[in-house]
């Protein structure tokens, strides 16, 4: 970002700009709601019957299960699951 771009940002009245959004004041409760939902989701255990999985489905399940079973896992798991509709990606 050049010096002229930074200088032009200094001239913006951010308070007035924020007033055009009626719900900006709701942000703290919105964030709290998201945190509550995330806590609820992490507390919910999803049961999967892995005996019903086959082939690549079972491989993917085992990969994800192994990753999240490791307590010291610091790197996110990045997986791309491709395929046409109806091929069992869900």
Residue pairs with C-beta under 8 A, 6 or more apart in sequence:
18 24
48 61
50 58
50 61
50 62
53 61
57 88
60 79
60 81
63 77
63 79
64 77
64 79
67 73
67 77
68 77
81 89
82 89
83 89
